[in-house]
Amino acid sequence: MAGRRAIAREPKEIVARGYDAIALRYAEWAGRVDSPTMQWVRDLDRRLDPAADVLELGCGRGVPATRELARRHRVSGVDISAVQIELARHHVPEASFIHADAMELEVAPSSFDAIAALFVFGHVPIEEQPGLINRSWVDVARYRDDAKKLGYDDDALDGLVVRWNALVERAKDPSRLRPD
């Protein structure tokens, strides 16, 4: 039928096409929302050496988080929305951007000093979240020495490992992630 749009049925396609369609309206809305995002970004920034390599999953249009990180670091942003990636390239030309599904992204071990994943888990189908958590990007025990450099002491790291392991165990059974 003329004038009708195809319906997106796959969750990732819905996310990608949805953000493509509302990119500018989303930017306007996001600018009015009080969020802890910049506090998290500044905390990460303080913990990193200058010119660290940072991977940002779900970078969206690149502002404000990517822009802030790119002031002192080499940032690679990834987003499933082609329109958001184009906006990010415009807003933060000093960073590099990849239009991709984070679950399909191939990243060599130790390629990045930090990974930012602000709000990305809510956009990944719940049954795929264990895979995202278990990707080789984050292995708390393996990076214990690096974490110490970032200011974590042994007690904090032990607590982080326990919390991380609990999250991984919960993620193995997606039914445990759903609210009752």
SVG drawing of the C-alpha trace seen along z (x, -y; Angstrom):
<svg xmlns="http://www.w3.org/2000/svg" viewBox="-2 -21 51 40">
<polyline fill="none" stroke="black" stroke-width="0.4" points="0.0,0.0 1.3,-3.4 2.5,-5.6 2.6,-2.9 5.9,-2.1 7.3,1.3 6.9,2.4 10.1,3.2 9.7,6.5 13.1,7.3 14.0,5.5 17.3,4.1 15.7,2.9 13.0,1.2 15.7,-0.6 17.8,-1.5 14.8,-2.8 13.2,-4.4 16.3,-6.5 16.8,-7.3 13.2,-8.6 13.3,-10.7 16.9,-11.8 16.3,-15.5 13.3,-15.3 15.2,-13.0 18.1,-15.5 15.7,-18.3 14.1,-16.1 17.4,-14.8 18.6,-18.3 15.8,-19.0 16.2,-15.8 18.2,-16.0 20.6,-13.0 23.7,-11.9 25.4,-11.2 27.9,-14.0 28.8,-13.2 29.6,-9.6 31.6,-10.8 33.6,-13.3 34.4,-10.6 35.7,-8.3 37.7,-11.1 39.4,-11.9 40.5,-8.2 42.1,-8.0 45.4,-9.1 45.3,-11.9 44.9,-10.5 43.4,-7.2 41.6,-5.1 37.9,-5.0 35.1,-3.0 31.7,-4.4 28.9,-1.9 25.5,-3.5 27.1,-7.0 24.0,-8.4 24.5,-11.9 27.8,-12.4 26.7,-15.1 27.3,-15.7 29.2,-12.6 31.3,-11.8 32.2,-15.5 33.4,-15.7 35.5,-12.5 37.0,-13.6 38.4,-16.7 41.2,-14.6 40.9,-11.2 40.8,-9.3 37.2,-8.2 35.5,-5.6 31.8,-5.8 29.4,-3.0 25.7,-3.2 23.1,-1.1 21.4,-4.2 22.8,-5.6 21.3,-9.0 22.7,-9.3 26.1,-8.4 25.9,-11.1 24.9,-13.6 27.8,-12.4 30.3,-12.9 29.0,-16.5 29.0,-17.3 32.3,-15.6 34.6,-15.5 37.6,-14.8 36.2,-11.3 35.7,-8.4 32.4,-6.7 31.1,-3.3 27.6,-2.5 27.2,1.0 25.4,3.3 27.6,3.5 26.9,7.2 28.5,7.7 31.5,5.4 34.8,7.2 37.3,5.6 40.8,6.9 41.7,7.5 43.3,4.5 42.3,2.2 40.8,-0.3 41.7,-1.8 38.0,-2.3 34.5,-1.5 31.6,-3.7 28.1,-2.1 25.7,-4.8 22.2,-3.6 23.0,-1.0 21.8,2.1 18.2,1.0 18.4,1.1 19.9,4.6 17.3,7.4 17.4,9.1 18.3,12.4 21.5,10.9 22.6,9.0 24.6,11.9 26.7,11.9 27.3,8.2 28.4,8.6 30.6,11.6 32.4,10.1 36.1,9.9 36.0,6.1 35.6,6.3 37.2,8.8 37.5,7.3 39.9,9.9 42.2,9.6 42.4,5.8 42.9,5.6 46.3,3.8 44.8,1.4 41.8,0.8 44.2,0.0 45.8,-2.7 42.3,-4.1 42.1,-4.5 40.3,-1.3 41.7,0.3 41.6,4.1 38.5,3.9 36.6,1.9 37.8,4.3 36.8,7.4 33.3,5.8 33.2,4.9 34.2,8.5 31.5,9.9 28.9,7.5 30.1,8.2 30.0,11.9 26.5,11.7 25.4,9.6 26.9,12.2 25.1,15.0 21.8,13.2 22.3,12.4 22.7,16.1 19.1,16.5 17.2,13.7 14.0,14.4 15.8,13.2 16.3,9.8 12.7,9.2 10.7,7.4 8.2,9.6"/>
</svg>
